Amino acid sequence: MISIWFFIGLLLLAYGILIFGSGVLEWSTPPPNVIHTELHAPVWWGMLLISIGAFYSIRFKPRKGN
């Protein structure tokens, strides 16, 4: 049986990659008139989601003998 946490990890990983990519794109061409754009929140949130998603995906990946 496959754990639900494995799929949650995959979703977090996918969302993290998408948010990180949009943050890098936003970093290279900053939008005008946005407050605190210098903090680059999408980059940090994307890295956080990637790390949590990778942890869950690796920790709960399906094993062959189970």
C-alpha positions as CSV (number, residue, x, y, z in Angstrom):
1,M,0.0,0.0,0.0
2,I,1.3,3.5,-0.9
3,S,1.2,6.2,1.8
4,I,-0.8,9.3,1.2
5,W,2.2,11.3,2.4
6,F,4.2,10.2,-0.6
7,F,1.6,11.9,-2.9
8,I,1.4,15.0,-0.7
9,G,5.2,15.2,-1.0
10,L,5.0,15.0,-4.8
11,L,2.4,17.8,-4.8
12,L,4.5,20.0,-2.6
13,L,7.5,19.3,-4.7
14,A,5.7,20.2,-7.9
15,Y,4.2,23.4,-6.4
16,G,7.5,24.4,-5.0
17,I,9.2,24.0,-8.4
18,L,6.5,26.1,-10.1
19,I,6.6,28.8,-7.4
20,F,10.4,28.9,-7.4
21,G,10.4,29.2,-11.2
22,S,8.0,32.1,-11.1
23,G,10.0,33.8,-8.3
24,V,13.3,33.5,-10.3
25,L,11.5,35.0,-13.3
26,E,10.1,37.8,-11.2
27,W,13.6,38.4,-9.7
28,S,15.0,38.9,-13.2
29,T,12.2,41.2,-14.3
30,P,10.7,42.8,-11.2
31,P,7.1,44.1,-11.5
32,P,6.6,47.8,-11.1
33,N,5.0,49.3,-7.9
34,V,5.0,46.2,-5.7
35,I,5.8,46.7,-2.1
36,H,8.6,44.6,-0.6
37,T,9.5,43.0,-3.9
38,E,13.2,43.1,-2.8
39,L,12.4,40.3,-0.3
40,H,11.8,37.8,-3.2
41,A,9.1,35.8,-1.3
42,P,8.3,33.4,-4.1
43,V,11.9,32.2,-4.2
44,W,12.0,31.5,-0.5
45,W,8.6,29.8,-0.4
46,G,9.5,27.8,-3.5
47,M,12.7,26.5,-1.8
48,L,10.7,25.7,1.4
49,L,8.1,23.7,-0.5
50,I,10.8,22.0,-2.5
51,S,12.6,20.9,0.6
52,I,9.5,19.7,2.4
53,G,8.2,17.9,-0.7
54,A,11.5,16.2,-1.2
55,F,11.6,15.1,2.4
56,Y,8.1,13.6,2.3
57,S,8.7,12.0,-1.1
58,I,12.0,10.4,0.0
59,R,10.8,9.4,3.5
60,F,7.5,7.8,2.3
61,K,8.5,6.5,-1.1
62,P,7.1,3.0,-1.9
63,R,9.5,0.2,-1.2
64,K,9.7,-3.0,-3.1
65,G,9.4,-5.4,-0.2
66,N,6.3,-3.9,1.4
